């Protein structure tokens, strides 16, 4: 990659990526809005119980897409064209295998899964319907995530963004048509959501029709080494999404015992707003990943460090604006999703918005730092941060703090978890820089550009 202006490249990739990921977050956000208007509190509660499964599906797609595309960018920058095709083909193989597993789960076990997630008699049928079709549409979600990552890394950030936005806009339009004029209920919501990635993939066909793709499907067998790289480098992306699902499952179970379905519906408002904010951070991280991986593969570690600094600065600005907006407008934001003007839901959600989103800057820092380590093929630090924030800390803190302070404890568990993880992440990053300076392989501040870790 030629030595262009880092700021120009950063702005181009990041803006396009953020627009795209914001569009994807609208998949569920649009469902939440229209379901709340058309089906009320019970519909919103049913949707919220099903959303964690979407996190698992989307996380799997991102794991394969980010893992494969990261290796793709590194190999492409080193001129390894044959290896590039092998990476792409093996990633598609993995996507098909995981998709089949999700589809089988939806076909045979959606009802049992609904009960396991906490659906009671009043919302079981709606939850089951949404889950079954969500899982049956899993192949579309997973393959769309994989192709978006590869197209973005193949000098196609604009097409990737357009595909994501058109797919998301289609979801919003179809949500309205299916739920209101056609009166299809919860099935209409998931049908609209399931058709969105299919539309997105159709748009991405332009990358091949215009013959701009530098990767091709090849007749190769599964490679254990490539599978290992895909899963290892993409694992933090999976954990980032799965952790959201685990947090939702845990919080739903706790909130059901504390305040019932109304509390779950209130948490649904917060969880879906969180999807949008996390989408911005994910967009920044995914946007800079091709740049960092390409600089790393070419041995230009100084530029990779510059891109990271731009990312963190942008994240801090976004975090300040987002929290200020949610704190000041907590009431109106909640009212948008409170179609029945439920006073209890309004009160719970307003308090939750002000406490839960204290986490925003820490969440952004953790997502970007984990993606940075993934982009330079340092999977272990990224995995440590992702597992810590998604599994090790959040679950025990949620149970402990909710037992001590009720709903206030539930809302504070998330920001405390992200803060502790961010502190550890800072220590790991400083240690990483110090070790590389000692070895003479990397020095971001003094501009040394020697990289012996590339392969």
N, C-alpha and C positions, 0 to 999 in steps of 0.2 A: 504493500500500500504506500502510495506516494506521501511525502511529507506535506500534507495540506494543513490548513489552519485547524487546530484542535477544537477551537470554539465553534467554528462553522460546522465541522463534522458532528460535534456533540449536539449542537442545536438541531441539526437536520434529523439525526437518528432518534434523538430523545423526544422531540415534539411529535414526530410521526408515530413513534411507539406508544407514547402516552395517549394520544388520540385513539389508537387502536385498542389498547387495553381498557380504556374508559368505555369504549363501545362494547367490549366483551362483558364488562361488569353490568352493563344494562340488560344482559340476558335475564338475570335474576331480579334486578331492580325493577324492570318493567313488569315482570310477573308479580312482584310484591305490590306495586301500585295498583295494577288492574285487578288482582285477586282481592286486595283489601276493599276496593270499590264494589266489585261484583259479588264477592262471597263472604265479606265481613270478617269478624275476628276469628271464627273457626277456620275459614279458608287460609287466613294469614298464619295461624298456628300450624296447620297442616303443611303449608309450604315451608315454614321455618324448620320443621322436623326433617323435611326431605332435602334441604339445601346441603347438609354435610356430605351427602352422597355425591352431589355435583362437585364438591371440593375434591373428593377422591378421584373422580373421573378426570376433571380438569388438571389435577395435580399429576396424574399418570401421563397425560398428554404433554404437559410441560416438562416432566422428567425426561421423557424420550426426546422431545423436541430440543430442549436446551442442552441436554447431554450430547446428542448427536450433532447439533449445529455448532456447539463449541469446538468439538474435535474437527468438524468440517472446516471451520474458519482457520484453525491452526494449520491443518494439512494443506488447505488451499493456499495460504500465504507462503508455504514452503514448496509449492509446485507439485504436490503429490496427488495428481489427478486421478489415478487409478484407485488410490486409497479413499478419496472423496466419494466415489461411486459405491465402494464397498460399505462405507459408513452409512450413506443414505439408504441403501437397500436393506441393510441389517436393521436400521431403525424402523423402516416400514414393516419388516417381519415382526418385530417386537410389538409395534402398534396393533397389528392384526391379532396377535395372541392375547394381549391384554383386553382388547375390545371384545373378543369372543367370550372371555371370562365374565366381563361385566354384563353382556347380553344374556348369557345363561343364568346369571344371578337374578336378573330382572324377570326372566321368563318363568322361573321356577320358585323363587323365594321372596318376591316383593312383599307379600302379605306378612310373612314372618319378620322380615326386616323392618316393616312399618311398626309392628308391635314392639320390636326390640328397641327402636328409636324413641318409644314413649307415646305412640298414638293411642288414645283411648277410643271408646265406642263412638263418640260424637264426631271424631275427625278421621277414623281409621280408613273409611272408604276413599276419602279424598287423598289422604297420604299414600295409600296403596296405588291409586291410579297414577299419581304424579311420579312415584318411585319406579313403577313398572316401566313406564314409557321413557323416563329419564335414562334408565339402564339400557333399554333397547336401542336408544339413540346414541349410546356410548361410542360405537365405532365412528360416527360422524364427529363427535367432540374430540376424540383422541387424534384421529387423522388430521383434523383441521389444525389442532395445536402443533403437530409435527410439521406440517407443511408451512404454516405461518413462520415458524422459527427458521426453517431452511431457506425460504424465500427472502426473509429479512436479512439473513447472513449472506445471501447470494446477491448482494447489492440491490435488493428490492424492498427497502423499507417503506417506500411510498405505496407500492402495490399491496404489501402486507397490511398497511394501515387502511387502505381503501376497502380491502376484502373484509376486514374486521368491522369497519363502520357500516358497510352495506348490510352485512349479516345481522348486525345489532339493530339497525334501523328497521330491517324487515321483521325482526322479532317484535319490536314495539307496535308496528302497524298490524301484524297478524294477531298479537295479543288482544288488541282492541276488537278486531273483527271476530275472532273466535269466541271471546268471552261475552261480548255484548250483543251485536247483531245476530250472531249465530247461536248464542246461548249454549256454548259447549262446556262451560264450567271449568273445573280444574284441568280436564283433559285438553281444553283449548289452550290453556296456559303452557302446558308442557309440549303440545304440538308445535306451537309457535316457537318455543325455545329450541326444540329439536330440529326444526327446519333451518334455523339460522346458520349453523356451521356448514350445512350442505350448500347454502347459497354462497357462503364465504369461499368454499373450495371451488365452486364454479367460477367465481371471479378470479381466483389465483391461477386458473388454467391459462390465463393470458401470459404468464411467465414462460410457459412452455410453447404456446402458440407463436409468441414473438421470438422464440429461440434465444431467450436471454439466460436460460438456465445453464450453469456450469456443472451440474450434477445430473446423473442419469440412473435409472433403475438397471441393475446389472444381474446377470445370471451367476450368482454366487451363493454359496452355502452360508449358514449361520456361523459367525465367527465368535468364539468365546471371548477373545480379547476385545472386540468391538462392543459386544454386549456388556462386558464388564465396564468399559469406559462410559458407555451410554448411561448405564444405571448409576455408576459412581458419580459422574459429573452432574447428572441430572437429579440425583437424590435430594439435594437441598431444595430444588424447586418443588419436588413432590411433597417434602415435609412442610414447606411453607403453605401449600394448599391443604394438605391433610391436617395440619395443625389447626387450621381454621375450622375444619370439620370436627375435629376432636374437641376443640374449645366449645363449639356450638352444641355438640352432644352433651358434654359435661355441664355446660351452663343450662341447657334445656332441662336436664334431669334435676339440677339443684333448684332452678326457678319453679319448676312444676310443683315441687314440695313446699316451696316458700309461699308462692302466690297463685299457682295454678295456670290455666291456659291464657289468661289475660297477661300474665307476666311473660309467658313465652312469646305472645304476639308483640309485646313491647320490645322484647329482646330482638325479635325479627326486624323491627325498624332499625335498631342500632346495628345489627349484623349486616344488614343490606347497605347501610350508609358506609359501614366499614369496608365492604367490598369495593366501593367506589374509591375510597381513600387509598386502600392497599393497591388498587389497580393503577393509581398514579405512580406510586413507588415502584411497582412491578414494571410499569412502562419505562421509567427512568432506567431501571436495572437491565431490562431486556434491550433497551435502546443502545446502551453503552457496551453491552456484551460483545457484539461483533467487532467494535472498535478495539476494545481491550484485548480480545483474543487475537485479532489480526496483528496489533502492535507486539503482543507477546510472542506470537509465532515468528515475526520478523526480527525479534531480538531488540525491539525498541521499548525498553521498560520505562524510560522516562516519560514518554507520551502516555503510556498506560496509567501512570501515576497522576498525570495532569487531568486525564479524563475522570479518574476517581474523585479528584478534588472538585471538579465541576459538578459531579453528580451529588456529592454531599452538600454543597452550597445550595444547589437548586432544591434539594429535599428539605433543607431547613427553612427556606423561604415558604415553600408550599405548606409545611407543617404549621408555621405560625399563622398563615392566612386561614387554613382549614380549621384550626382549633378556635380561633377568634370568631369565625363565622358560626360554628356550631354552638359555642357558648352563648353568644348574643341571641341567636335565632333558634334556640332549642325548642321553644314552643311552637312556632310556625312550621318548623321541619317535621316535628312529630305529628302535627295536625294534618299534614298532607296524607299520611298513611292511616289516620284515625277516622275512617269514614263514618263510624257510628258515634263519634264524639264521646267515646268511653273515657270518663274522668280518671278512672284508676289507671288505664293504659297510658293516658297522657302524662300523669304524674310520674309513673315509673320510668317511662321512656325519657322524659326531660332530665330527670336526675341522672339516668344512665348516660345520656349524651355528654353531660358535663364532666362526669368522672371517667368513663371508659376511654374517651378520646384524649385524656392527658397523655396517652401512650404514643401519639402520632409521630413525634420526632424519633423516638426510640425504635418504633416499628420500621420507619424509613431507613434509619441507619443500619439496622440488622439485615433488611432485605438487600440493600445495595452492597453491603460488605460481603455477605454470603455469595452474591452473584459475582463480585470481583474475584474472590478466591476460586470460584468455579471457572471463571473465564481464563485464569492463568493455570488451569489444571492442578490446583491445590484443593482437592476434594475434601480432605479431612477437616480443615478449619471450618469450611462451609457446612459440613455435616454436623460438627459439634454445635455450632450456633443454632442451626435449624432444629436439631433434636432437643436442645436445651429449652428453646422458647416454645416448641410445639408439644413436648411431652413431659420433660423432667420437672419443670417448674410450675407450669400453668395449672395442672390438674390438682396437685396437693395444695397449692395456694388457694385455688377456687373453693375447695372444700373447707380449708382452715378458716379463711377470711369470711366466708358465708356463715359459718358456724358462730363466728365472733360478732359480726356486724350485719348479718342478714343481707339484703339486696345491696347495701353500700359495699359490703365485702366482695360480693360478686363482681360489681363494676370495677373495683380497685385491683382485683387479681390480675387483670390483663396488663395495665400499665406498669405494675410492679414487676411482673415477669419480663416484660420487654426492656425495662430499665436495667435490671440485673444482667440480662443477656447482652445489652449494649455495652455495659461496663466491661464484661469479660471479652467481648469482641474487640474493644479498644485495646485491651491488654494483649490479646493474641496478635492484632495487627502491628502494634509497636514492637512486639517480640519478633515477628516475621521480618520487619524492616531491619531491625538490629542484627539478626542472624545473617541476612543477606549482605549487609554492609561488611560484617566480619569476614564473610566468605569472598567478598569482592565481586559478587555477581549482580547486585542491584543497589543503586543509590539514587532515589528519586530526587532528592534535594540538590545533589551536586551534578546530576545529569549523566552519570555513567550509563552506558548503553550496552553492557555486556550481558548476555543471557545464555547460561549453560544448561538451563533446565528444559529447553525446547526439545521435542522429539518428533 
